[in-house]
Amino acid sequence: MTAPLGTLTELREALDAGGVSSAELVEQALARGEAQQRRLGALVGTRAEAAREAAAAADARRARGELRSPLDGIPVALKDNISQAGAEVSCGSRILAGYVAPFDATVVERLDAAGAVVVARTNLDEFAMGSSTEHSAHGPTRNPWDPERSPGGSSGGSAAAVAAGIVPLALGSDTGGSIRQPAAFTGITGLKPTYGRVSRYGLVAYASSLDQIGPLAHGAADCAALLDAIAGPDPRDSTSLPTPAPPTLPELTGDVSGLVIGLPREYFVEEGVDPEVLAAVREAVAECERAGAKVREVSLPHARYAIATYYLIATAEASSNLSRFDGVRYGHRAECDGLTELYERTRSEGFGAEVKRRILLGTFVLSAGYYDAYYRKAQQARTLLRADFDAAFAGCDVIATPTAPETAFRIGEKSSDPLRMYLSDVYTVSANLAGLPGVSLPCGFAGGLPVGLQLLGRTLDEATPLRLADAYQRRTEHHRRRPPEAT
Amino acid sequence: MSKASCNQDWEAVIGLEVHNQLATDSKLFCGCSVAYGSEPNHHTCPVCLALPGSLPVLNRRAVENAIRAALATHCTVNERSVFARKNYFYPDLPKGYQISQFEEPLATGGWVEIPTDGESGEGEARRIRLTRIHMEEDAGKSIHDAADVTRVDLNRTGVPLIEIVSEPDLRSPEEAGAYLRALREILRYVEVSDADLEKGQFRCDANVSVRRRGESELGTRTELKNLNSFRFVEDAVRAEIERQIEVIEEGGEIRQATLRYDPDRGRIHVMRLKEDAHDYRYFPDPDLIPLAIEAEAVRAARESLPELPEDKRARFQSEYGLSAYDAGQLTASRGLADFFEAAARAHGAPKSVANWVQRDVLAALKEREVELEATAITPEALSMLVKMVDDGRVTARNARPLVAVLVETGGDPEALVQERGLEAVSDTGLLESVADEVIAANPKAVDGFRGGDPKVLNFLMGQVMKKTQGKADPGQVRELLARKLGG
């Protein structure tokens, strides 16, 4: 009963063949989650009762031949910063202690409409601020490939839950790489959609102009199926794009002949990257060429400003977004005398160190006298970076880079050095700043740990990087490797 | 006027910021009702409670109203405006920021006409320039009770406002009052707001400085916050002008500060000095896209505007031959102006109707403390009554009480006059016999008249009027008596 679950494709085939029921899958997911919890800490809570009801309903639909979608009856997990009616939504923070959300995020409504069954909520860096899933009030999440190591972050819980076979699919959120980097560290596939492709309604905001919800799964096709269920315009999110989201799954034809892959020269230098990681990425690109894709060099001259730009904009927005956690209406409230003390003590007690650091940074960059030098300058740099990508995509269809400069690092290795931690986002933040879709997929192993390849697409073109990722996965086995079971 | 504000040596410089609630059914960024006077926190939802993950969606109706207000005050509506976050902590501000507009407001430029400072109000109008109009959401209400407990009511949170900022063009407390009355009248005319002061729908902050007459440099200004009636504005501004002059004349300096006016004691209190001013860390709200207003929408809004008070005043003068004062009185509200115009057209003698409206209708309303729209009087009824007077069918004396009847219960003037037997006595034979009777009964008076005392004629007239119950035409009676006595 605690065996790992397979991929979405495998589970759907099993359901279709009648070999297993949705109710059984949900029980297996719950049991697997519980069995792995001590070792991995991937989950912050399960939704056993609601999930059992939903699974029974899905089985009844299947019996009547009224399936809602390819996800009907499939267990999924949600990152714990996505609102769900009746669920405690903690965002990995003490400040939300006891908060039970009264409303569903748009993605939750769409998962329900697709018949998917939410079984668990997954751990994260507090308010999605981090690259390691160490900064959580629930404690760290560990990497199924090596529990001494981080699964990456901030969607480390979702990534670990998929990699460890607790669920075949999970939703994460990606502000500067928080889906792609954990996918890379845990050997799975993850997609950050175009900014505005998936509604943010119900996603607890970290940095509103950068945040996107996206899928994590074993392969590109499974990511596509989950994306198709959640994407599309939403009147409740003013930043959701009005363009309809056609299904991407039918675009995954395996045919990539003539597709042009751009390699940014700024990212293919030996400096600051593990040579084994770079070698694996180069080999993956070569495999794509063998599949019929073409390769050319492109340039992103402003890429070197991306990390600085990202940490100015993201912290500025975060400092404002997190102001609502004040102890007045919900969550933690400190014992206090008077209003100023209420704010000071509630927020001092409720927020962890990394969140405080980012609130302070963001408050500073928006302050009178510094706004022009930092925030406005960062917005200008962001515009230049977008122009870089426009120019690059004039000559290619997909841009390939490593997802992260290294494989999974040890827990605690970087938590005392925030700047080093921030640099692990060097390849991923540009896509958030430019609003572009990006896939991370496993492309090999270094020292027994997965290496991630990142494929970026044009605005609103999730299909092309997914098609290339899928074509690669049809020719390779990396995404089929599973972490060793605990002995 | 006070001694200070009409001081020969000093000139006051005043600019006003008006917060005006737009007439909508729902709040600016969510669907909650804006109904006034409900149970505390009844009109709230995840958005206006700032629950984690909720997002604002702009109310289009509020934008339409804001555009109308901008056009009615001759502002330029900007094709692009941007919502910004004004960050500060307060329990009645759930998000920890107010969504407002900062660097790029909805509208700029414009003016409001006020009567010049002359006591008569007969002078020509003066234009008070507007700096800008921007949209923003209201905060909630903090209720500090005696037990040192603060309660928060969030019904008002998110109610749509426009802030109308004037240039420092006002020179006296009276001008400030006149500006506010004119502005309120315009907003009500174009139906963008009820501007009900008692419900807090029209609130004012005043920036005040003084300088020696002839100086062109502005003095240091102070800001008076939250002035909620026209009288408080005038009183507070007057008190502050006097205070500033006194400080400077005593060799002191004005310190830039935010002030509060205590209307009960007529005292000014310092809320905070400039050094302690908030740094609101404004930045564009990443949850909302820039507001784009197309020229076509502005054109349509302009076409749908009713005639503005200043245009109506000018037209009443030229079309109906009214004085500036009369035109001003009759356009004080749109309802009154429409009433007058309908009555004047029905009758064809606008000046006569104007007299009756200004003298009798307004008096009847004032006595009953009611708005014209809330009474039974119709323009047709008034015009009929005035016409009966002008045609000599009822005397003005007997008609005047009927205005009050029409206001109170309505009805047909013709029938009212008949029921009450008020028809004028135009029968010359009858009048002659009454006159003869009066002359015969008052030989002393007749002697007095013949002895050269003209006042006696008035006494005799009074006797005739009395005998005819006021139904005789006074002119006709005077002529008749004079003829009989003289002959």
Contacts between the chains, C-beta under 8 A, distances in Angstrom:
chain1	res1	chain2	res2	distance
A	81	B	53	7.8
A	82	B	53	7.4
A	83	B	51	7.7
A	83	B	52	6.7
A	83	B	53	4.0
A	89	B	52	6.3
A	89	B	53	7.5
A	91	B	52	7.0
A	96	B	52	7.0
A	99	B	52	7.3
A	101	B	51	7.1
A	101	B	52	7.4
A	101	B	53	7.4
A	102	B	46	6.7
A	102	B	51	7.2
A	103	B	46	5.1
A	103	B	51	7.2
A	103	B	53	7.9
A	103	B	54	7.7
A	105	B	53	6.1
A	200	B	55	6.5
A	201	B	53	7.1
A	201	B	54	7.4
A	201	B	55	5.3
A	202	B	53	4.3
A	202	B	54	7.7
A	203	B	53	5.6
A	204	B	52	4.2
A	204	B	53	4.7
A	205	B	52	7.9
A	205	B	53	7.3
A	205	B	287	7.6
A	207	B	286	7.6
A	208	B	286	3.8
A	208	B	287	5.1
A	209	B	286	3.8
A	235	B	57	6.7
A	236	B	55	6.2
A	236	B	57	6.1
A	237	B	55	5.3
A	237	B	57	7.9
A	238	B	55	6.8
A	238	B	56	6.9
A	238	B	57	5.6
A	238	B	58	6.7
A	238	B	287	6.4
A	238	B	288	5.2
A	238	B	289	5.6
A	239	B	286	7.4
A	239	B	287	6.6
A	239	B	288	7.7
A	239	B	289	6.3
A	316	B	283	6.3
A	317	B	283	8.0
A	317	B	286	5.6
A	319	B	87	7.8
A	319	B	281	7.7
A	320	B	85	5.4
A	320	B	87	5.5
A	320	B	96	7.1
A	320	B	97	5.5
A	320	B	281	7.4
A	320	B	283	7.2
A	322	B	96	7.9
A	323	B	87	6.3
A	323	B	89	6.7
A	323	B	95	6.6
A	323	B	96	2.4
A	323	B	97	6.0
A	324	B	50	4.3
A	324	B	52	7.2
A	324	B	94	6.2
A	324	B	95	5.0
A	324	B	96	5.1
A	325	B	52	8.0
A	326	B	89	6.3
A	326	B	91	7.6
A	326	B	96	6.2
A	328	B	91	4.9
A	328	B	94	7.5
A	328	B	152	7.0
A	329	B	49	6.2
A	329	B	50	7.3
A	329	B	94	6.4
A	330	B	51	7.2
A	339	B	91	7.0
A	339	B	150	7.7
A	343	B	89	5.6
A	363	B	281	6.8
A	366	B	87	7.5
A	366	B	281	3.9
A	366	B	282	7.9
A	366	B	283	5.5
A	367	B	279	5.7
A	367	B	281	6.1
A	368	B	279	4.8
A	368	B	281	7.7
A	371	B	281	7.7
A	371	B	283	7.3
A	375	B	283	6.1
